[in-house]
């Protein structure tokens, strides 16, 4: 995404731009609503739609309000990691939105090095629990899962199971996907573990033993 706004790999994770004019662009597209009937629209596949700026701008909320005119002929999904999604529970319920909350699975010792501004896993599990208590169709997306975090993975999986929160997707770490990881002292060890140890069966087994229908994405782990 950075290449489209004049930013390089070294700026990854350090910028966010509101999509000014997106509302009017969406309204124009929806003048031919039949193009969207029966389709699944995912909000947040590239960038979290509940960035801190959303608390002030309410752009995501206004987008959901626009889609109210097309409910239930268009299926909506939201992918986030932010507790701000709880603000829009009323719209999520009216629209029947499916909400995925991504949970990073790594050792606590380096969590803040990798994700300095993100809410920790226990906060994200709380978001999922609250959404489901309100009746929102919410699921966990475990990503990324680091190769030295097997115990952390099993702990998160058990916690979600106890809270009746389904795990739908699991994405094992692709080290080169995030340029910032290369700067960390653990990077070479992560890459070495993925290349040299048979981890896929162990990690996927931890998840599938509790959630057999979960989809595990391997990224070269096998």
N, CA and C of each residue as an Amber inpcrd file, in Angstrom:
protein
   666
   0.8330000  -1.2050000   0.0000000   0.0000000   0.0000000   0.0000000
   0.8690000   1.2580000   0.0000000   2.0370000   1.1890000   0.6260000
   2.8820000   2.3650000   0.7370000   3.3170000   2.9350000  -0.6040000
   3.5300000   2.0500000  -1.5720000   3.9680000   2.5030000  -2.8910000
   2.9510000   3.4300000  -3.5330000   1.6790000   3.2680000  -3.1870000
   0.6280000   4.0750000  -3.7960000   0.5370000   5.4780000  -3.1940000
   1.1840000   5.6810000  -2.0610000   1.1140000   6.9960000  -1.4050000
   2.5090000   7.5750000  -1.1830000   3.4720000   7.1050000  -1.9780000
   4.8120000   7.6680000  -1.9140000   5.6080000   7.2780000  -0.6900000
   5.3030000   6.1370000  -0.1030000   6.0440000   5.6620000   1.0700000
   6.7960000   4.3830000   0.7280000   7.9690000   4.2090000   1.3590000
   8.7830000   3.0280000   1.1260000   8.5660000   1.9700000   2.1840000
   9.2510000   0.8290000   2.0180000   9.1100000  -0.2860000   2.9520000
   9.5080000   0.1120000   4.3720000  10.4730000   1.0400000   4.4820000
  10.9360000   1.4530000   5.8160000   9.8600000   2.2130000   6.5850000
   8.8200000   2.6970000   5.9020000   7.7360000   3.4340000   6.5600000
   6.5700000   2.5380000   6.9550000   6.6920000   1.2440000   6.6770000
   5.5860000   0.3150000   6.9300000   5.1310000   0.4120000   8.3830000
   3.8230000   0.5650000   8.5720000   3.2610000   0.6330000   9.9120000
   3.3380000   1.9910000  10.5770000   3.8600000   2.9910000   9.8510000
   4.0630000   4.3010000  10.4660000   3.1550000   5.3840000   9.8950000
   2.2230000   5.0120000   9.0210000   1.3690000   6.0190000   8.4110000
  -0.0180000   5.4440000   8.1590000  -0.9710000   6.3320000   8.0990000
  -2.3390000   5.9550000   7.7420000  -3.0030000   7.1780000   7.1330000
  -3.6980000   6.9770000   6.0260000  -4.4010000   8.0610000   5.3620000
  -5.8790000   7.7240000   5.2770000  -6.7220000   8.6700000   5.6400000
  -8.1610000   8.4790000   5.4550000  -8.4780000   8.5470000   3.9710000
  -9.4080000   7.7300000   3.5310000  -9.8010000   7.7180000   2.1120000
 -10.8260000   8.8300000   1.8670000 -10.3250000  10.0170000   1.7040000
 -11.1960000  11.1600000   1.4660000 -11.9440000  10.9780000   0.1410000
 -13.2250000  11.2500000   0.1800000 -14.0280000  11.0940000  -1.0230000
 -14.5540000   9.6970000  -1.2310000 -14.2290000   8.7890000  -0.3090000
 -14.6550000   7.4000000  -0.4970000 -16.1670000   7.2500000  -0.4130000
 -16.7790000   8.0210000   0.4800000 -18.2400000   7.9330000   0.6180000
 -18.9480000   8.2630000  -0.6930000 -18.5770000   9.3910000  -1.3170000
 -19.2300000   9.7860000  -2.5650000 -18.9260000   8.7890000  -3.6730000
 -17.7070000   8.2290000  -3.6700000 -17.3550000   7.2320000  -4.6830000
 -18.2050000   5.9760000  -4.5140000 -18.4260000   5.5700000  -3.2620000
 -19.2430000   4.3870000  -3.0000000 -20.6960000   4.6250000  -3.4030000
 -21.2000000   5.8060000  -3.0870000 -22.5810000   6.1310000  -3.4610000
 -22.7550000   6.0620000  -4.9750000 -21.7590000   6.5670000  -5.7090000
 -21.8370000   6.5120000  -7.1750000 -21.8680000   5.0670000  -7.6690000
 -21.0240000   4.2200000  -7.0730000 -20.9970000   2.8180000  -7.4810000
 -22.3220000   2.1250000  -7.1790000 -22.9350000   2.5070000  -6.0860000
 -24.1620000   1.8370000  -5.6680000 -25.3950000   2.3400000  -6.4180000
 -25.1920000   3.2520000  -7.3690000 -26.3120000   3.6340000  -8.2280000
 -26.7250000   2.4650000  -9.1240000 -25.8340000   1.5000000  -9.2600000
 -26.1540000   0.2710000  -9.9800000 -26.0400000  -0.8760000  -8.9700000
 -26.9250000  -0.9160000  -8.0050000 -26.7990000  -1.8440000  -6.8770000
 -26.8350000  -3.3170000  -7.2670000 -27.4660000  -3.6260000  -8.3980000
 -27.5720000  -5.0310000  -8.7860000 -26.2070000  -5.6690000  -8.9800000
 -25.1870000  -4.8480000  -9.2530000 -23.8390000  -5.3800000  -9.4210000
 -23.3220000  -6.0140000  -8.1350000 -23.9000000  -5.6200000  -7.0070000
 -23.4210000  -6.1110000  -5.7150000 -24.3280000  -7.1720000  -5.1040000
 -25.4920000  -7.3720000  -5.6750000 -26.4330000  -8.3220000  -5.0930000
 -25.8220000  -9.7230000  -5.0530000 -25.9280000 -10.3450000  -3.8810000
 -25.3960000 -11.6950000  -3.7260000 -23.8940000 -11.7610000  -3.5280000
 -23.2230000 -10.6070000  -3.5440000 -21.7610000 -10.5750000  -3.3820000
 -21.3890000 -10.4400000  -1.9060000 -20.1410000 -10.7800000  -1.6190000
 -19.5910000 -10.6220000  -0.2700000 -18.5810000  -9.4830000  -0.3070000
 -18.8170000  -8.4430000   0.4760000 -17.9320000  -7.2820000   0.5300000
 -17.1870000  -7.2980000   1.8590000 -15.8560000  -7.3810000   1.7890000
 -15.0340000  -7.4200000   3.0030000 -14.3860000  -6.0620000   3.2290000
 -14.6490000  -5.4750000   4.3710000 -14.0840000  -4.1820000   4.7500000
 -12.9110000  -4.4330000   5.7000000 -11.6990000  -4.0510000   5.2580000
 -10.5340000  -4.2200000   6.1120000  -9.5910000  -5.3110000   5.6710000
  -9.6610000  -5.7070000   4.4040000  -8.7900000  -6.7830000   3.9300000
  -7.3430000  -6.3240000   3.7750000  -7.1250000  -5.0140000   3.5410000
  -5.7640000  -4.4950000   3.3660000  -5.3260000  -3.6450000   4.5530000
  -6.2300000  -2.8390000   5.0840000  -5.9100000  -1.9400000   6.1950000
  -7.0600000  -1.9620000   7.1970000  -6.7310000  -1.9710000   8.4640000
  -7.7530000  -2.0170000   9.5060000  -8.7060000  -0.8310000   9.3680000
 -10.0100000  -1.0680000   9.2460000 -10.9630000   0.0370000   9.0990000
 -11.2390000   0.7790000  10.3970000 -10.6780000   0.2820000  11.5060000
 -10.8670000   0.9600000  12.7950000  -9.5300000   1.4780000  13.3290000
  -8.8160000   2.1890000  12.4540000  -7.6160000   2.9040000  12.8740000
  -7.9960000   3.9260000  13.9520000  -7.0380000   4.3860000  14.7610000
  -7.3600000   5.4020000  15.7790000  -8.0900000   6.6230000  15.2160000
  -7.7580000   7.0180000  13.9760000  -8.4260000   8.1720000  13.3640000
  -9.9260000   7.9600000  13.1940000 -10.3450000   6.6910000  13.1050000
 -11.7600000   6.4000000  12.9050000 -12.6070000   6.9060000  14.0700000
 -12.0460000   6.9820000  15.2560000 -12.7960000   7.4790000  16.4100000
 -13.2770000   8.9080000  16.1690000 -12.4950000   9.6750000  15.4220000
 -12.8540000  11.0570000  15.1220000 -13.6060000  11.1780000  13.7980000
 -13.1310000  10.5110000  12.7730000 -13.6800000  10.6970000  11.4280000
 -14.9740000   9.9270000  11.1830000 -15.1150000   8.7640000  11.8140000
 -16.3050000   7.9190000  11.6660000 -16.5800000   7.5470000  10.2060000
 -15.5220000   7.3890000   9.4320000 -15.6720000   7.0360000   8.0210000
 -16.2390000   5.6230000   7.8650000 -15.7020000   4.6820000   8.6230000
 -16.1970000   3.3110000   8.5260000 -17.6620000   3.2260000   8.9260000
 -18.0280000   3.9490000   9.9630000 -19.4330000   3.9320000  10.3920000
 -20.3440000   4.4760000   9.2870000 -19.9200000   5.5420000   8.6370000
 -20.7440000   6.1130000   7.5750000 -20.8470000   5.1650000   6.3820000
 -19.7870000   4.4160000   6.1340000 -19.8300000   3.4250000   5.0480000
 -20.8550000   2.3400000   5.3830000 -20.8670000   1.8890000   6.6220000
 -21.8600000   0.8920000   7.0310000 -23.2730000   1.4450000   6.8750000
 -23.4530000   2.7070000   7.2010000 -24.7820000   3.3160000   7.0680000
 -25.2330000   3.3570000   5.6070000 -24.2920000   3.5820000   4.6930000
 -24.6380000   3.5830000   3.2670000 -25.1130000   2.1980000   2.8370000
 -24.4660000   1.1640000   3.3450000 -24.8300000  -0.2000000   2.9590000
 -26.1780000  -0.6270000   3.5380000 -26.6810000   0.1170000   4.5150000
 -27.9970000  -0.2130000   5.0540000 -29.0690000  -0.2190000   3.9660000
 -28.8670000   0.6210000   2.9580000 -29.8520000   0.7150000   1.8800000
 -29.9100000  -0.5560000   1.0370000 -28.8710000  -1.3790000   1.1500000
 -28.8050000  -2.5730000   0.3110000 -28.9960000  -3.8660000   1.0960000
 -29.1130000  -3.7590000   2.4060000 -29.2940000  -4.9580000   3.2210000
 -30.6710000  -5.5620000   2.9650000 -30.8080000  -6.8890000   2.9390000
 -29.7700000  -7.9040000   3.1430000 -29.2370000  -8.4700000   1.8310000
 -29.3590000  -7.7130000   0.7430000 -28.9850000  -8.2660000  -0.5610000
 -27.4770000  -8.3090000  -0.7900000 -26.7230000  -7.6420000   0.0880000
 -25.2600000  -7.6920000   0.0290000 -24.7450000  -8.1910000   1.3650000
 -23.8600000  -9.1670000   1.3290000 -23.2660000  -9.7000000   2.5550000
 -22.0040000  -8.9140000   2.8790000 -21.9010000  -8.4580000   4.1240000
 -20.7550000  -7.6540000   4.5450000 -19.9130000  -8.3820000   5.5750000
 -18.6020000  -8.1810000   5.4560000 -17.6680000  -8.6750000   6.4530000
 -16.7400000  -7.5560000   6.8710000 -16.2790000  -7.6010000   8.1070000
 -15.3130000  -6.6290000   8.6250000 -14.1750000  -7.3990000   9.2700000
 -12.9550000  -6.9710000   8.9870000 -11.7800000  -7.5650000   9.6100000
 -11.0230000  -6.4730000  10.3510000 -10.7880000  -6.6700000  11.6480000
 -10.1550000  -5.6330000  12.4650000  -9.4120000  -6.2690000  13.6320000
  -8.7160000  -5.4380000  14.3700000  -8.1030000  -5.8500000  15.6290000
  -8.3830000  -4.8200000  16.7260000  -9.2590000  -3.8770000  16.4250000
  -9.4610000  -2.7340000  17.3160000 -10.7400000  -2.8430000  18.1400000
 -10.6780000  -2.4680000  19.4240000 -11.8930000  -2.4360000  20.2450000
 -12.8970000  -1.3890000  19.7780000 -12.4860000  -0.4790000  18.9000000
 -13.3990000   0.5460000  18.3950000 -14.5540000  -0.0670000  17.6180000
 -14.3910000  -1.2930000  17.1410000 -15.4770000  -1.9570000  16.4090000
 -16.7190000  -2.1080000  17.2860000 -16.5390000  -2.1720000  18.6000000
 -17.6710000  -2.3240000  19.5130000 -18.6080000  -1.1190000  19.4510000
 -18.0850000   0.0220000  19.0680000 -18.9160000   1.2260000  18.9340000
 -20.0420000   1.0240000  17.9280000 -19.7900000   0.2180000  16.9110000
 -20.7380000   0.0710000  15.8070000 -21.5800000  -1.2010000  15.9080000
 -21.6940000  -1.7520000  17.0970000 -22.4610000  -2.9920000  17.2710000
 -23.8760000  -2.8570000  16.7230000 -24.4860000  -1.6850000  16.9030000
 -25.8610000  -1.5080000  16.4170000 -25.9660000  -1.7120000  14.9140000
 -25.0460000  -1.1350000  14.1570000 -25.0670000  -1.2800000  12.7100000
 -24.6630000  -2.6900000  12.2750000 -23.7090000  -3.2600000  12.9710000
 -23.2620000  -4.6150000  12.6310000 -24.4120000  -5.6050000  12.7420000
 -25.2380000  -5.4080000  13.7600000 -26.3940000  -6.2890000  13.9510000
 -27.4520000  -6.0440000  12.8810000 -27.7420000  -4.7890000  12.5920000
 -28.7730000  -4.4720000  11.5900000 -28.3880000  -4.9910000  10.2100000
 -27.0960000  -4.9660000   9.9210000 -26.6140000  -5.3900000   8.6120000
 -26.2740000  -6.8810000   8.5520000 -26.2430000  -7.5230000   9.7070000
 -25.8400000  -8.9320000   9.7300000 -24.3810000  -9.1130000   9.3470000
 -23.5370000  -8.1540000   9.7440000 -22.1260000  -8.1850000   9.3680000
 -21.3950000  -9.3130000  10.0990000 -20.5320000  -9.9740000   9.3730000
 -19.6570000 -11.0010000   9.9310000 -18.3410000 -10.3150000  10.3020000
 -17.9500000 -10.3850000  11.5730000 -16.7650000  -9.6660000  12.0410000
 -15.6530000 -10.6320000  12.4160000 -14.5170000 -10.4690000  11.7610000
 -13.3250000 -11.2290000  12.1290000 -12.3770000 -10.3400000  12.9020000
 -11.8810000 -10.8340000  14.0230000 -10.8980000 -10.0950000  14.8060000
  -9.5840000 -10.8580000  14.7270000  -8.5610000 -10.2050000  14.1960000
  -7.2650000 -10.8670000  14.0630000  -6.5190000 -10.8290000  15.3950000
  -5.8870000 -11.9420000  15.7210000  -5.1250000 -12.0640000  16.9660000
  -3.7140000 -12.5070000  16.6100000  -2.7380000 -11.6630000  16.8800000
  -1.3400000 -12.0270000  16.6690000  -0.9170000 -12.9900000  17.7640000
  -0.1990000 -14.0450000  17.3760000   0.2310000 -15.0460000  18.3480000
   1.7520000 -15.0910000  18.3600000   2.3270000 -14.5680000  19.4200000
   3.7820000 -14.5200000  19.5520000   4.1450000 -14.4980000  21.0270000
   5.4210000 -14.6110000  21.3060000   5.8610000 -14.5630000  22.6990000
   5.7090000 -13.1460000  23.2470000   5.3030000 -13.0960000  24.4980000
   5.0610000 -11.7900000  25.1250000   6.3240000 -10.9430000  25.1640000
   7.4780000 -11.5820000  25.2360000   8.7440000 -10.8620000  25.3990000
   9.0560000  -9.9150000  24.2350000   8.5440000 -10.2130000  23.0370000
   8.8380000  -9.3300000  21.9020000   7.5740000  -8.7850000  21.2410000
   6.4360000  -8.9200000  21.9010000   5.1910000  -8.4420000  21.3010000
   5.2550000  -6.9580000  20.9600000   5.7500000  -6.1320000  21.8750000
   5.7740000  -4.6930000  21.6490000   6.8290000  -4.2810000  20.6240000
   7.8180000  -5.1220000  20.3850000   8.7640000  -4.8370000  19.3100000
   8.0990000  -5.0130000  17.9530000   7.2650000  -6.0320000  17.8410000
   6.6130000  -6.3470000  16.5670000   5.3990000  -5.4570000  16.3300000
   4.5740000  -5.2770000  17.3580000   3.3390000  -4.4940000  17.2240000
   3.2650000  -3.4620000  18.3520000   4.0130000  -2.3680000  18.2270000
   4.0940000  -1.3940000  19.3170000   2.7930000  -0.6910000  19.6610000
   1.8430000  -0.6160000  18.7160000   0.6310000   0.1480000  18.9560000
  -0.6380000  -0.6890000  18.9850000  -0.5290000  -1.9800000  18.7750000
  -1.7200000  -2.8280000  18.6810000  -2.1800000  -3.3160000  20.0490000
  -3.4750000  -3.5600000  20.2180000  -3.9620000  -4.1320000  21.4800000
  -3.4550000  -5.5520000  21.6480000  -3.1190000  -5.9720000  22.8590000
  -2.6070000  -7.3300000  23.0990000  -3.6880000  -8.3890000  22.8880000
  -3.2880000  -9.6500000  22.7980000  -4.2400000 -10.7310000  22.5160000
  -5.4320000 -10.7950000  23.4660000  -5.2110000 -10.5620000  24.7720000
  -6.3280000 -10.6790000  25.7020000  -7.4010000  -9.6260000  25.4360000
  -6.9880000  -8.4410000  24.9490000  -7.9590000  -7.4010000  24.5900000
  -8.7610000  -7.8340000  23.3700000  -8.1120000  -8.4510000  22.4140000
  -8.7990000  -8.8790000  21.1960000  -9.7780000 -10.0230000  21.4950000
  -9.3880000 -10.8980000  22.4060000 -10.3130000 -11.9630000  22.8140000
 -11.5280000 -11.3580000  23.5110000 -11.2910000 -10.3200000  24.3030000
 -12.4000000  -9.6190000  24.9630000 -13.3410000  -9.0020000  23.9290000
 -12.7850000  -8.4190000  22.8610000 -13.6080000  -7.8370000  21.7930000
 -14.5200000  -8.9110000  21.2150000 -13.9450000 -10.0620000  20.9150000
 -14.7220000 -11.1610000  20.3380000 -15.8290000 -11.6150000  21.2810000
 -15.4960000 -11.7360000  22.5510000 -16.4960000 -12.1800000  23.5260000
 -17.6510000 -11.1830000  23.6130000 -17.3290000  -9.8880000  23.6430000
 -18.3720000  -8.8700000  23.7330000 -19.2490000  -8.8620000  22.4790000
 -18.6250000  -8.9680000  21.3140000 -19.3970000  -8.9900000  20.0730000
 -20.3860000 -10.1420000  20.0580000 -19.9160000 -11.3200000  20.4480000
 -20.7810000 -12.4950000  20.4270000 -21.8720000 -12.3980000  21.4880000
 -21.5520000 -11.7940000  22.6230000 -22.5790000 -11.5890000  23.6500000
 -23.6910000 -10.6790000  23.1320000 -23.3430000  -9.7350000  22.2610000
 -24.3290000  -8.8200000  21.6910000 -25.0860000  -9.4390000  20.5210000
 -24.6470000 -10.6290000  20.0930000 -25.3260000 -11.3020000  18.9970000
 -24.6820000 -11.1440000  17.6410000 -23.5040000 -10.5160000  17.5910000
 -22.7860000 -10.3360000  16.3300000 -22.0980000 -11.6470000  15.9490000
 -22.1470000 -11.9920000  14.6790000 -21.4760000 -13.1850000  14.1690000
 -19.9840000 -12.8900000  14.0610000 -19.2300000 -13.2180000  15.0960000
 -17.8160000 -12.8680000  15.1650000 -16.9530000 -14.1210000  15.2440000
 -15.7730000 -14.0490000  14.6340000 -14.8390000 -15.1770000  14.6370000
 -13.4090000 -14.6680000  14.8050000 -12.5130000 -15.5550000  15.1910000
 -11.1050000 -15.2120000  15.3740000 -10.3010000 -15.5910000  14.1390000
  -9.3860000 -14.7070000  13.7800000  -8.4350000 -14.9380000  12.6970000
  -7.0540000 -14.8680000  13.3540000  -6.4140000 -16.0110000  13.5780000
  -5.1240000 -16.0410000  14.2590000  -4.0250000 -15.7530000  13.2540000
  -3.4600000 -14.5500000  13.3200000  -2.4550000 -14.1450000  12.3430000
  -1.7160000 -12.8910000  12.8050000  -0.3810000 -12.8980000  12.6360000
   0.4230000 -14.0460000  12.2630000   0.7420000 -14.9050000  13.4840000
   1.0390000 -16.1660000  13.2390000   1.4590000 -17.0780000  14.3030000
   2.9620000 -17.3140000  14.1430000   3.7340000 -16.9540000  15.1450000
   5.1900000 -17.0330000  15.0580000   5.6840000 -18.4530000  15.3650000
   6.7880000 -18.8700000  14.7540000   7.2380000 -20.2640000  14.8540000
   7.7820000 -20.6840000  16.2100000   8.0250000 -19.7340000  17.1090000
   8.4990000 -20.0870000  18.4490000   7.4090000 -19.8470000  19.4910000
   6.1520000 -19.7720000  19.0430000   5.0500000 -19.4300000  19.9480000
   4.0080000 -20.5410000  20.0310000   4.4500000 -21.7890000  20.0390000
   3.5080000 -22.9100000  20.0860000   2.6660000 -22.8770000  21.3550000
   3.3030000 -22.6610000  22.4880000   2.5560000 -22.6220000  23.7540000
   1.5640000 -21.4740000  23.7660000   1.9790000 -20.3170000  23.2690000
   1.0740000 -19.1640000  23.2030000  -0.1220000 -19.4760000  22.3110000
   0.1220000 -20.1640000  21.2000000  -0.9640000 -20.5280000  20.2930000
  -1.9790000 -21.4190000  20.9970000  -1.4940000 -22.4440000  21.6650000
  -2.4060000 -23.3710000  22.3430000  -3.1830000 -22.6800000  23.4590000
  -2.5370000 -21.7320000  24.1350000  -3.2150000 -20.9780000  25.1940000
  -4.3440000 -20.1280000  24.6110000  -4.0710000 -19.4450000  23.4930000
  -5.0930000 -18.6230000  22.8420000  -6.2390000 -19.4890000  22.3480000
  -5.9170000 -20.6150000  21.7420000  -6.9430000 -21.5230000  21.2140000
  -7.8510000 -22.0220000  22.3340000  -7.2560000 -22.4310000  23.4550000
  -8.0620000 -22.9110000  24.5870000  -8.9600000 -21.8060000  25.1320000
  -8.4210000 -20.5890000  25.2110000  -9.2030000 -19.4590000  25.7270000
 -10.3970000 -19.1720000  24.8240000 -10.1930000 -19.2050000  23.5200000
 -11.2810000 -18.9680000  22.5840000 -12.3280000 -20.0730000  22.6670000
 -11.8760000 -21.2960000  22.8190000 -12.7940000 -22.4260000  22.9370000
 -13.6660000 -22.2730000  24.1780000 -13.0510000 -21.8930000  25.2960000
 -13.7890000 -21.7110000  26.5490000 -14.8410000 -20.6110000  26.4260000
 -14.5520000 -19.6060000  25.6050000 -15.4720000 -18.4710000  25.4500000
 -16.4200000 -18.6730000  24.2690000 -16.3900000 -19.8480000  23.6870000
 -17.2910000 -20.1830000  22.5720000 -17.0970000 -19.2490000  21.3810000
 -15.8380000 -18.9060000  21.1160000 -15.4960000 -18.0680000  19.9660000
 -14.8260000 -18.9480000  18.9210000 -15.3850000 -19.0780000  17.7260000
 -14.7880000 -19.9490000  16.7150000 -13.5200000 -19.3720000  16.0980000
 -12.5910000 -20.2470000  15.7710000 -11.4100000 -19.8700000  14.9930000
 -11.6620000 -20.3030000  13.5560000 -11.6600000 -19.3450000  12.6390000
 -11.9470000 -19.6850000  11.2520000 -10.6840000 -19.7970000  10.4110000
  -9.7320000 -18.8810000  10.6190000  -8.5070000 -18.8880000   9.8220000
  -7.2920000 -18.7930000  10.7310000  -6.2260000 -19.4490000  10.3120000
  -4.9430000 -19.3630000  10.9940000  -3.8830000 -19.1120000   9.9250000
  -3.1420000 -18.0250000  10.0750000  -2.0910000 -17.6990000   9.1010000
  -0.7400000 -17.7440000   9.8030000   0.0560000 -18.7610000   9.4730000
   1.3800000 -18.9080000  10.0510000   2.3190000 -17.8570000   9.4560000
   3.2470000 -17.3960000  10.2510000   4.0930000 -16.2590000   9.8870000
   4.8090000 -16.4470000   8.5500000   4.6850000 -15.4370000   7.6940000
   5.5000000 -15.3220000   6.4790000   6.5040000 -14.2100000   6.7720000
   7.7290000 -14.5330000   7.1930000   8.6580000 -13.5250000   7.7290000
   8.9380000 -12.3450000   6.8150000   8.9220000 -12.5740000   5.4960000
   9.2950000 -11.5040000   4.5800000   8.1120000 -10.6270000   4.1860000
   6.9320000 -10.9330000   4.7100000   5.7390000 -10.1650000   4.3730000
   5.7560000  -8.7960000   5.0490000   6.3360000  -8.7210000   6.2260000
   6.4220000  -7.4680000   6.9790000   7.8750000  -7.0040000   6.9880000
   8.2210000  -5.9510000   6.2340000   9.6160000  -5.4980000   6.1460000
  10.2350000  -5.1520000   7.4890000   9.4390000  -4.6860000   8.4370000
   9.9960000  -4.2740000   9.7350000  10.5660000  -5.4330000  10.5300000
  10.0800000  -6.6540000  10.2720000  10.5750000  -7.8040000  11.0290000
  12.0680000  -8.0290000  10.8020000  12.5580000  -7.6550000   9.6500000
  13.9620000  -7.9050000   9.3240000  14.9090000  -7.1550000  10.2460000
  14.4070000  -6.1180000  10.8810000  15.2660000  -5.3100000  11.7590000
  15.4070000  -5.9040000  13.1570000  14.5680000  -6.8740000  13.4780000
  14.5590000  -7.4170000  14.8350000  15.5870000  -8.5250000  15.0010000
  16.1100000  -8.6420000  16.2190000  17.1780000  -9.6130000  16.4830000
  16.7090000 -11.0540000  16.3300000  15.3860000 -11.2970000  16.4450000
  14.8580000 -12.6570000  16.3640000  14.6120000 -13.1200000  14.9260000
  14.7510000 -12.2220000  13.9590000  14.3220000 -12.5150000  12.5930000
  14.9880000 -13.7640000  12.0120000  16.3080000 -13.8490000  12.1100000
  17.0070000 -15.0000000  11.5290000  16.5820000 -16.3040000  12.1910000
  16.3100000 -16.2470000  13.4780000  15.8700000 -17.4600000  14.1810000
  14.4980000 -17.8930000  13.6910000  13.6050000 -16.9400000  13.4730000
  12.2730000 -17.2920000  12.9590000  12.3870000 -17.9580000  11.5880000
  13.1780000 -17.3530000  10.7150000  13.3410000 -17.9080000   9.3660000
  13.9620000 -19.2910000   9.4300000  14.9760000 -19.4550000  10.2620000
  15.6520000 -20.7380000  10.3920000  14.7100000 -21.8180000  10.9090000
  13.8810000 -21.4580000  11.8870000  12.9350000 -22.4320000  12.4550000
  11.9520000 -22.9230000  11.4070000  11.4240000 -21.9800000  10.6230000
  10.4420000 -22.3430000   9.6000000  11.0600000 -23.2450000   8.5400000
  12.3100000 -22.9770000   8.1900000  12.9620000 -23.7380000   7.1250000
  13.4870000 -25.0920000   7.5900000  13.8600000 -25.1970000   8.8660000
  14.5700000 -26.3910000   9.3050000  13.7610000 -27.3410000  10.1830000
  12.6470000 -26.8600000  10.7640000  11.9040000 -27.7090000  11.6800000
  10.5150000 -28.0420000  11.1310000  10.0640000 -29.2880000  11.3380000
   8.7230000 -29.6850000  10.8560000   7.6250000 -29.1610000  11.7820000
   7.3050000 -27.8760000  11.6530000   6.4050000 -27.2240000  12.5880000
   4.9410000 -27.2450000  12.1580000   4.6900000 -27.3850000  10.8650000
   3.3250000 -27.2140000  10.3670000   2.3430000 -28.1650000  11.0410000
   2.6810000 -29.4310000  11.0900000   1.7630000 -30.4220000  11.6580000
   1.5020000 -30.1400000  13.1350000   2.5520000 -29.7420000  13.8550000
   2.4070000 -29.4610000  15.2800000   1.4930000 -28.2740000  15.5260000
   1.7290000 -27.1860000  14.8110000   0.9470000 -25.9670000  15.0090000
  -0.4900000 -26.1370000  14.5210000  -0.6540000 -26.7170000  13.3500000
  -2.0080000 -26.9060000  12.8380000  -2.7730000 -27.9000000  13.7030000
  -2.0840000 -28.8950000  14.2460000  -2.7390000 -29.8660000  15.1210000
  -3.2900000 -29.2310000  16.3740000  -2.5630000 -28.2410000  16.9190000
  -3.0150000 -27.5320000  18.1160000  -4.3580000 -26.8530000  17.8600000
  -4.5090000 -26.2760000  16.6680000  -5.7420000 -25.5670000  16.3320000
  -6.8530000 -26.5420000  15.9530000  -6.5350000 -27.4690000  15.0580000
  -7.5580000 -28.3560000  14.5080000  -8.1190000 -29.3270000  15.5350000
  -7.3760000 -29.5780000  16.6040000  -7.8940000 -30.4490000  17.6510000
  -9.0990000 -29.8250000  18.3480000  -9.1590000 -28.5010000  18.3760000
 -10.2760000 -27.7840000  18.9980000 -11.2500000 -27.2220000  17.9630000
 -10.7210000 -26.8350000  16.8020000 -11.5530000 -26.2370000  15.7530000
 -11.2660000 -26.9520000  14.4270000 -11.8600000 -28.1190000  14.2150000
 -11.5490000 -28.9420000  13.0350000 -11.8140000 -28.2590000  11.7000000
 -12.6980000 -27.2850000  11.6680000 -13.0300000 -26.6440000  10.3920000
 -12.1670000 -25.4210000  10.0880000 -11.2310000 -25.0850000  10.9790000
 -10.3650000 -23.9320000  10.7510000  -9.4740000 -24.1690000   9.5320000
  -9.1960000 -23.0800000   8.8210000  -8.3480000 -23.1520000   7.6300000
  -6.9600000 -22.6290000   7.9910000  -5.9340000 -23.4800000   7.8860000
  -4.5700000 -23.1110000   8.2520000  -3.7740000 -22.7890000   6.9920000
  -3.2140000 -21.5710000   6.9380000  -2.4150000 -21.1220000   5.8070000
  -0.9420000 -21.2710000   6.1890000  -0.1950000 -22.0620000   5.4050000
   1.1390000 -22.4830000   5.8380000   2.3110000 -21.6160000   5.4670000
   2.2780000 -20.8890000   4.3360000   3.3790000 -20.0210000   3.8980000
   4.7370000 -20.7200000   3.9200000   4.8170000 -21.9130000   3.3840000
   6.1090000 -22.5900000   3.2890000   6.5300000 -23.3210000   4.5480000
   5.6360000 -23.4860000   5.4930000   5.9750000 -24.2020000   6.7170000
   6.0200000 -25.7180000   6.5080000   5.6250000 -26.1670000   5.3520000
   5.6460000 -27.6240000   5.1030000   6.2150000 -27.9080000   3.7230000
